């Protein structure tokens, strides 16, 4: 099985490719990992390999046979995608009923049918209970591939019947090289984004387009250092851009939380800190106690929650600054 230019995850790709070559690909697969790691991309690549007509399984998907051309265009009849609907955008029991009805039909062109379940927004318990028997006793030649940020979105009865593969971000250097090739970024910009997003290529490419995450990272550093080293006026000035931009507040709060977390890790002699934040984390760890750092992590998440509940932004930012100073012992 080929994976094109899908970056990183060498062990995972070796396991999948080996199983596919031996015709032992699991009939139910879960690809788990945070947003931006390429779960859907990988799921589609596996599906294309399954329906590929090439006699050389190591070369699948070959990209040139009629099946590969149709699957690349998203029109292969034996690859079906199941996504959420309604206000919650989760997969419902009705959607699963349709899958159950179709799954017992013979594939139209390929040797197998593939069902892709993109459940990032959830799947109801009722839908999973309906799926259970189908996964326990699948029809011949049917493969189910689920994608989710965490296996915890699935019921234990489903989790025990799927083989889970957890995706990880590639190294920052590998992610930067990918972003250079795919998005035309300069080497300097790609490396900066890779460090900022810790190798998460999806987030890197998104940030390369809108720039918000880079701005949030700069604000987070200024705010965190103002908490530990600056005056009240300096902290309020650093936080001022957040008042009129809720999405920026949420992104910045997440970055602040990561900075305080990294500082806490350094304080406990854990060195797994991104090079992009190392200097700031070291400065924070020298000035703040472990107790304060842990409390500040929780505070950032708490105030992000207030923003999502449509609090008054001017009052919220002011209160956030005051609470951070208090927590830091200022």
C-alpha positions in Angstrom: 0.0 0.0 0.0 1.3 3.5 -0.9 0.6 6.6 1.2 1.7 9.2 -1.3 3.2 12.2 0.5 1.3 11.6 3.8 3.9 12.7 6.3 5.1 11.0 9.4 3.6 8.0 11.2 6.0 5.5 9.8 5.2 2.7 12.2 1.4 3.1 11.5 2.0 3.1 7.8 4.2 0.0 8.0 1.5 -1.8 10.0 -1.3 -0.9 7.6 0.8 -1.6 4.5 1.9 -5.0 5.9 -1.7 -6.0 6.7 -2.9 -4.9 3.3 -0.2 -6.9 1.5 -1.0 -10.0 3.4 -4.7 -9.5 2.8 -5.2 -9.1 6.5 -6.5 -5.6 6.7 -8.8 -5.3 9.6 -12.5 -5.1 8.7 -13.0 -2.2 11.2 -10.4 0.5 11.7 -10.4 3.6 13.8 -8.0 6.4 13.0 -7.7 8.6 16.1 -5.9 11.8 16.7 -6.3 15.6 17.1 -7.7 17.8 14.3 -5.1 18.6 11.6 -3.2 15.3 11.5 -4.8 14.0 8.3 -7.2 11.3 9.6 -9.6 11.8 6.7 -6.8 12.0 4.2 -5.4 8.7 5.4 -8.9 7.1 5.5 -9.5 8.0 1.9 -6.0 6.7 0.9 -6.8 3.3 2.5 -10.1 3.2 0.8 -8.5 4.0 -2.6 -6.0 1.1 -2.1 -8.9 -1.3 -1.3 -10.7 -0.6 -4.5 -7.6 -0.2 -6.7 -7.5 -2.8 -9.6 -3.7 -3.1 -9.7 -2.3 -6.6 -9.3 0.6 -5.2 -7.3 -0.8 -4.6 -3.8 2.3 -2.8 -2.8 1.7 -0.2 -5.5 -2.0 0.4 -4.5 -3.5 2.8 -5.0 -1.8 2.9 -8.4 -3.5 6.2 -9.4 -4.0 5.2 -13.0 -6.5 2.4 -13.1 -10.2 3.3 -13.7 -11.0 2.6 -10.0 -8.2 4.9 -8.8 -9.3 7.7 -11.2 -12.9 7.4 -9.9 -11.9 7.2 -6.3 -9.6 10.2 -6.6 -12.6 12.2 -8.0 -14.8 11.1 -5.1 -17.1 9.1 -7.4 -16.3 5.5 -6.8 -19.5 3.6 -6.1 -17.9 1.2 -3.6 -16.5 4.0 -1.3 -19.3 5.5 0.8 -18.9 8.4 3.2 -21.1 8.7 6.3 -21.0 12.1 7.9 -23.1 13.9 10.6 -26.3 15.9 10.0 -28.7 18.1 11.9 -27.8 20.8 14.5 -25.3 18.6 16.3 -23.7 17.4 13.1 -23.4 13.9 14.6 -24.1 10.6 12.9 -27.6 9.4 13.6 -29.3 6.0 13.8 -31.1 6.8 10.5 -27.7 7.2 8.7 -26.6 3.8 10.1 -29.9 2.2 9.0 -29.0 3.1 5.4 -25.5 1.6 5.8 -26.9 -1.6 7.2 -29.2 -1.8 4.2 -26.4 -1.2 1.7 -23.7 -3.3 3.4 -25.2 -6.7 2.4 -25.2 -5.8 -1.3 -22.3 -6.9 -3.5 -19.8 -4.3 -4.4 -20.5 -2.7 -7.8 -17.0 -2.6 -9.2 -14.4 -3.5 -6.6 -13.7 -6.6 -4.6 -14.8 -4.8 -1.4 -17.0 -2.0 -0.2 -15.6 0.7 2.1 -17.6 2.8 4.5 -15.9 5.9 5.9 -17.4 7.2 9.2 -16.2 10.7 9.9 -17.3 11.1 13.5 -15.3 14.2 14.7 -18.6 15.7 15.8 -19.9 12.5 17.4 -22.1 9.5 16.7 -25.2 8.8 18.8 -25.3 5.8 21.1 -28.4 4.6 19.2 -26.4 4.7 15.9 -23.5 2.8 17.5 -25.8 0.1 19.0 -27.2 -0.4 15.5 -23.7 -0.8 14.1 -22.6 -3.2 16.7 -23.9 -6.4 15.1 -22.8 -5.3 11.6 -19.2 -4.9 12.9 -19.4 -8.1 15.0 -20.5 -10.2 12.0 -19.6 -8.1 8.9 -20.7 -9.2 5.4 -17.8 -10.5 3.3 -15.8 -7.8 1.6 -16.9 -4.9 3.7 -14.5 -2.6 5.5 -15.4 0.1 8.0 -13.0 3.0 8.7 -13.8 5.5 11.5 -12.0 8.8 12.1 -12.3 10.6 15.5 -10.2 12.8 17.7 -10.4 10.1 20.4 -11.5 6.5 20.8 -13.6 7.7 23.7 -16.2 8.9 21.2 -17.1 5.3 20.6 -18.9 3.0 23.0 -16.7 0.4 24.7 -18.6 -2.3 22.8 -17.5 -0.7 19.5 -14.0 0.1 20.6 -13.3 -3.5 21.4 -14.3 -4.6 17.9 -12.2 -2.1 15.9 -8.4 -1.9 15.5 -7.3 1.6 16.6 -4.4 3.4 15.0 -3.4 6.6 16.7 -1.9 9.3 14.4 0.9 11.6 15.7 2.3 14.8 14.3 5.4 14.3 12.2 8.7 15.9 13.4 8.8 19.7 13.1 11.4 19.4 10.4 9.4 17.0 8.3 6.2 19.1 8.8 8.1 22.2 7.7 9.4 20.5 4.6 5.9 19.3 3.7 4.5 22.9 4.2 7.2 24.3 1.9 6.3 21.9 -0.9 2.5 22.1 -0.6 1.9 25.7 0.4 4.9 27.4 -1.1 6.0 28.8 2.2 9.5 30.0 2.7 11.8 27.7 4.8 11.8 30.3 7.6 8.0 30.6 7.7 7.5 26.9 7.5 9.9 26.2 10.4 8.2 28.8 12.5 4.8 27.4 11.9 6.0 23.9 12.5 7.4 24.9 15.9 4.3 26.9 16.7 1.9 24.0 15.9 4.3 21.2 17.0 4.3 19.6 13.6 0.5 19.6 13.1 0.4 20.0 9.3 -3.3 20.8 9.0 -3.1 23.6 11.5 0.1 24.9 9.9 -1.5 25.1 6.5 -4.6 26.8 7.9 -2.5 29.3 9.8 -0.4 29.9 6.7 -3.6 31.1 5.0 -5.1 33.3 7.8 -2.2 34.1 10.1 -4.3 34.2 13.3 -2.4 31.5 15.1 0.9 33.3 14.6 -0.6 36.5 16.0 -2.2 34.5 18.9 1.2 33.0 19.7 2.9 36.4 19.8 0.1 37.8 22.0 0.2 34.8 24.3 4.0 35.2 24.9 3.5 38.9 25.6 0.6 38.3 28.0 2.3 35.4 29.8 5.5 37.4 30.3 3.6 40.4 31.5 1.9 38.2 34.1 5.2 37.0 35.4 7.5 40.0 34.9 5.5 43.0 34.0 3.2 45.6 35.5 -0.6 45.7 35.5 -0.5 48.4 32.8 1.8 46.3 30.6 -0.5 43.3 31.0 -3.7 45.3 30.1 -1.9 46.8 27.1 -0.7 43.3 25.9 -4.3 42.0 26.3 -6.1 44.9 24.6 -6.3 43.3 21.1 -8.4 40.5 22.5 -11.3 42.7 23.5 -12.7 43.0 19.9 -11.8 39.6 18.6 -13.4 36.6 20.2 -11.7 34.0 18.0 -8.4 35.6 18.7 -9.1 35.4 22.4 -9.9 31.7 22.2 -6.7 31.0 20.2 -4.6 33.1 22.5 -6.0 31.6 25.6 -5.1 28.1 24.3 -1.5 29.4 23.6 -1.2 30.9 27.1 -2.3 27.6 28.6 0.4 25.8 26.6 3.0 28.2 27.7 2.2 27.8 31.4 2.0 24.1 30.9 5.4 24.0 29.3 6.8 26.1 32.1 5.3 23.7 34.6 6.9 20.7 32.8 10.3 22.4 32.9 9.8 23.1 36.6 9.3 19.4 37.0 12.4 18.6 34.9 10.4 17.3 31.9 12.1 18.6 28.8 9.4 17.8 26.2 9.0 21.4 25.2 8.8 22.9 21.7 11.9 24.9 20.7 9.6 27.8 19.7 8.4 28.2 23.3 11.4 27.1 25.2 12.9 30.5 26.1 9.5 31.9 27.2 8.8 28.7 29.2 12.1 28.9 30.9 11.5 32.5 31.9 8.1 31.7 33.3 9.4 28.6 35.2 12.1 30.7 36.9 9.5 33.3 38.3 6.4 31.2 39.0 5.8 28.3 41.3 4.4 25.0 40.1 1.2 25.7 42.0 0.7 29.1 40.2 1.6 27.6 36.8 -1.0 24.9 37.2 -3.6 27.4 38.4 -2.9 29.7 35.4 -3.4 26.8 33.0 -6.8 26.2 34.4 -7.6 29.9 34.4 -7.0 30.2 30.7 -9.4 27.3 30.0 -11.9 28.8 32.4 -12.0 32.2 30.7 -12.1 30.7 27.2 -15.3 29.0 28.4 -16.7 32.4 29.4 -16.1 33.8 25.9 -18.0 30.9 24.4 -21.0 31.9 26.6 -20.9 35.4 25.1 -19.6 37.4 28.1 -18.9 41.1 27.7 -15.4 41.1 26.2 -14.1 44.3 27.8 -15.1 43.3 31.3 -13.9 39.7 30.7 -10.4 40.7 29.5 -10.0 43.1 32.4 -11.1 40.4 34.8 -8.9 37.8 33.2 -5.9 40.1 33.6 -6.7 40.8 37.2 -7.2 37.1 38.0 -3.9 36.1 36.3 -2.0 38.6 38.4 -3.7 37.5 41.5 -2.9 33.8 40.7 0.7 34.7 40.0 1.0 36.4 43.4 1.1 40.0 42.1 
